[in-house]
Amino acid sequence: LAGGAAMVMLESTGVSPNGRLFSNDIGIFTDEHVAPLKKVVEAVHAKNTPVFIQLTHGGRKSWRNGGARLLAPSPIAYDDEYGIPEEMSLSEIRSEIDNFRLAARRSLEAGFDGIEVHAAHGHLVHQFLSPLSNHRTDEYGGSPEKRTRFLRDILEAVRSEVGRDYPVLIRVSASDFTEGGLTPVDVAKISASLEPLIDAVDVSSGGLLPVNPAATPEGYQVPYASIIKQYVSIPIIAVGKIYTKELAEFILTDRLADFIAIGRPLLGDPEYIRSTFFTSEVEAVGVNSN
């Protein structure tokens, strides 16, 4: 934190014991999790830095805890290793929405300064959003509006606990990298439809399928952020191989995005932000710390 982070994101915090991505993922699915998470918040606050928490459910990409049921909007596998998930019933959908609500309440109790709902990287919310993984014919599938309903219901549930003045973000994947999947314009329209419920959009890409983009040059996801920024009036966060001060300055001064997220480089060098970006010209860079 002393290395220059303007904000820290505690990523991939499970809202359900069966929705964690890995066996050792942290969770916020019981009241007992509040006290240890509060210690994390206090440690970050001691450096005069705000800390947000990212709430997630892996859906069909969850760790199968002792053979736990794998749930998804439709019985479509991510790959052979994960296996075919079970299609969620309406009562199971409502239960997971409530898990996000309870996680938001606990996040507030732990002292977090904001919440990010993870709707990217092929996790449960993304699975509902994409027509490639959501083949439902009820109120949670079919049209873009119906596929967005799960995320909308989650955000409304979160707002019922934290109020309208508390920061709530979403993280999105702007492209599924596959024909028939979500495109940047699709995700921009989704983000715009949710704007009354959110305060910023954190723009990543991919993860729904075991495929990768043809090339991933420096800053390759920034154009996605720029497209979504054209559709909304709230701040946009850009992420992905933003390694130089020159690129960071270009993104911010050309208003391609409003904040920059940095993750993996900080694991190797806690001073990365200060040594790479901080000069008299660049005073602060937003950070999403993996």
QUIMO-V173251 format. One record per residue. N is the residue number from 0. OMEGA is omega in radians with two decimals (999 if undefined). D_FIRST is the distance of its C-alpha to the first C-alpha in Angstrom with 2 decimals. Layout:
{{N:OMEGA:D_FIRST} {N:OMEGA:D_FIRST}}
//
This chain:
{{0:3.10:0.00} {1:-3.13:3.77} {2:2.99:5.10} {3:3.13:5.86} {4:3.09:5.34} {5:3.11:8.08} {6:3.14:8.55} {7:3.06:8.28} {8:3.04:11.75} {9:-2.91:13.13} {10:2.92:15.89} {11:3.11:19.54} {12:-3.00:20.23} {13:3.09:23.99} {14:-3.13:26.21} {15:3.14:29.12} {16:3.14:29.68} {17:-3.14:31.71} {18:3.11:29.33} {19:-3.08:26.49} {20:-3.14:26.03} {21:-3.06:25.93} {22:-3.08:27.14} {23:3.06:23.78} {24:3.03:22.00} {25:-3.14:20.63} {26:3.07:22.77} {27:-3.05:23.31} {28:2.97:27.08} {29:3.12:28.16} {30:3.13:27.59} {31:3.14:26.65} {32:-3.03:23.33} {33:-3.06:22.21} {34:3.12:21.65} {35:3.10:19.35} {36:3.09:17.28} {37:3.09:17.15} {38:3.08:15.50} {39:3.14:12.62} {40:-3.11:12.49} {41:3.12:12.80} {42:3.12:9.97} {43:3.12:7.51} {44:3.12:9.83} {45:3.08:9.75} {46:3.12:6.60} {47:-3.12:8.86} {48:3.06:7.38} {49:3.14:10.23} {50:3.09:10.70} {51:3.08:13.86} {52:3.12:16.05} {53:-3.11:18.25} {54:-3.05:21.78} {55:2.94:24.07} {56:-3.03:27.47} {57:-3.09:28.53} {58:-3.09:32.21} {59:3.09:34.22} {60:3.13:31.18} {61:3.01:30.43} {62:-3.08:30.63} {63:-3.08:34.17} {64:3.10:33.62} {65:-3.13:36.92} {66:3.14:38.82} {67:-3.14:37.40} {68:3.10:38.71} {69:-3.03:36.97} {70:3.14:37.03} {71:3.10:36.96} {72:-3.14:38.72} {73:-3.11:41.40} {74:-3.12:42.56} {75:-3.06:41.20} {76:2.96:39.35} {77:3.04:36.22} {78:-3.09:37.85} {79:-3.09:40.27} {80:3.12:37.69} {81:-3.12:36.33} {82:-3.08:39.85} {83:3.12:41.39} {84:3.04:39.74} {85:3.07:41.76} {86:-3.10:42.16} {87:3.00:40.64} {88:3.11:43.18} {89:3.12:42.73} {90:3.09:42.12} {91:3.06:39.37} {92:3.13:37.77} {93:3.13:37.95} {94:3.14:36.50} {95:3.03:33.38} {96:3.13:32.98} {97:3.07:33.16} {98:3.06:30.54} {99:3.12:28.08} {100:-3.13:29.28} {101:3.09:28.79} {102:3.09:25.30} {103:3.11:24.48} {104:3.14:26.00} {105:3.09:24.01} {106:3.11:20.73} {107:3.13:21.74} {108:-3.14:22.75} {109:3.08:19.45} {110:3.11:17.76} {111:-3.08:15.99} {112:3.13:15.77} {113:-3.10:17.53} {114:2.96:19.21} {115:3.05:19.75} {116:-3.08:23.13} {117:3.13:23.24} {118:-3.04:26.45} {119:2.91:25.90} {120:3.04:26.31} {121:3.09:29.61} {122:-2.92:28.54} {123:-3.10:30.94} {124:3.09:30.39} {125:3.12:30.63} {126:3.07:33.75} {127:-3.06:35.33} {128:-3.00:34.51} {129:3.07:36.02} {130:3.12:39.82} {131:-3.08:39.53} {132:-3.14:38.34} {133:3.12:39.82} {134:-3.11:43.62} {135:3.10:44.22} {136:3.12:47.15} {137:-3.07:46.25} {138:3.13:44.10} {139:3.13:40.92} {140:3.13:42.20} {141:-3.12:44.27} {142:3.06:43.40} {143:-3.14:39.93} {144:-3.14:40.02} {145:3.11:40.89} {146:3.11:38.30} {147:-3.01:35.66} {148:-3.13:36.97} {149:3.11:34.89} {150:3.12:31.62} {151:3.14:33.19} {152:3.08:34.31} {153:-3.11:30.86} {154:3.10:29.33} {155:3.09:32.18} {156:3.09:31.69} {157:3.14:27.98} {158:3.12:28.97} {159:3.13:31.61} {160:-2.98:29.00} {161:-3.11:26.23} {162:-3.06:28.41} {163:-3.06:28.30} {164:3.14:25.70} {165:-3.09:22.84} {166:3.06:20.79} {167:-3.12:22.14} {168:2.91:21.44} {169:2.98:23.27} {170:-3.07:22.42} {171:2.93:25.56} {172:-3.02:27.14} {173:3.12:29.09} {174:3.03:31.58} {175:3.11:33.24} {176:-3.13:34.52} {177:3.12:37.96} {178:-3.12:41.07} {179:3.13:41.52} {180:3.14:37.86} {181:3.06:35.43} {182:3.10:35.06} {183:3.13:32.55} {184:3.07:35.18} {185:-3.08:35.71} {186:3.06:32.06} {187:3.13:31.99} {188:3.06:34.97} {189:-3.13:33.44} {190:3.13:30.31} {191:-3.13:32.63} {192:-3.12:34.69} {193:-3.03:31.71} {194:3.12:30.34} {195:-3.07:31.68} {196:-3.01:29.56} {197:-3.09:26.18} {198:3.11:23.69} {199:3.10:22.31} {200:-3.14:23.07} {201:-2.88:20.66} {202:3.02:23.00} {203:3.13:23.27} {204:2.99:26.59} {205:3.06:28.79} {206:-3.11:28.76} {207:-3.12:31.93} {208:3.12:34.16} {209:3.08:33.85} {210:-3.13:34.19} {211:3.06:31.96} {212:-3.10:32.33} {213:-3.14:34.63} {214:3.11:31.96} {215:3.12:28.19} {216:3.11:27.62} {217:3.11:24.47} {218:-2.99:23.58} {219:-3.13:26.42} {220:-3.11:25.20} {221:3.10:24.67} {222:3.09:28.40} {223:3.11:28.15} {224:-3.13:25.56} {225:3.12:27.90} {226:-3.12:30.88} {227:3.13:29.38} {228:3.14:28.24} {229:-3.05:31.96} {230:-3.06:32.87} {231:3.11:30.46} {232:3.12:29.44} {233:-3.10:26.00} {234:3.11:22.74} {235:3.10:22.34} {236:3.09:19.29} {237:-3.08:20.01} {238:2.99:18.79} {239:3.06:20.19} {240:3.04:20.22} {241:-2.91:18.74} {242:-3.03:18.18} {243:3.08:19.21} {244:-3.10:18.64} {245:3.12:22.30} {246:3.12:22.11} {247:3.12:19.15} {248:3.14:21.17} {249:-3.13:24.26} {250:-3.06:22.88} {251:-3.09:21.71} {252:3.08:24.63} {253:3.08:27.19} {254:3.01:25.83} {255:3.07:25.76} {256:-3.08:22.71} {257:3.11:20.57} {258:3.12:17.07} {259:3.12:15.78} {260:3.11:14.18} {261:-3.11:12.73} {262:-2.97:12.85} {263:3.14:14.47} {264:-3.14:13.50} {265:3.12:9.91} {266:3.13:11.82} {267:-3.08:13.69} {268:3.14:11.30} {269:3.12:7.54} {270:-3.00:8.34} {271:-3.08:10.38} {272:-3.09:9.39} {273:-3.06:9.85} {274:-3.08:12.80} {275:-2.95:14.44} {276:-2.98:14.24} {277:2.97:13.55} {278:3.09:17.00} {279:-3.12:19.22} {280:-3.12:20.29} {281:-3.03:17.07} {282:-3.11:14.88} {283:3.07:12.60} {284:3.11:12.37} {285:-3.05:11.88} {286:2.97:10.14} {287:-2.95:11.84} {288:3.12:10.07} {289:999:13.01}}
//
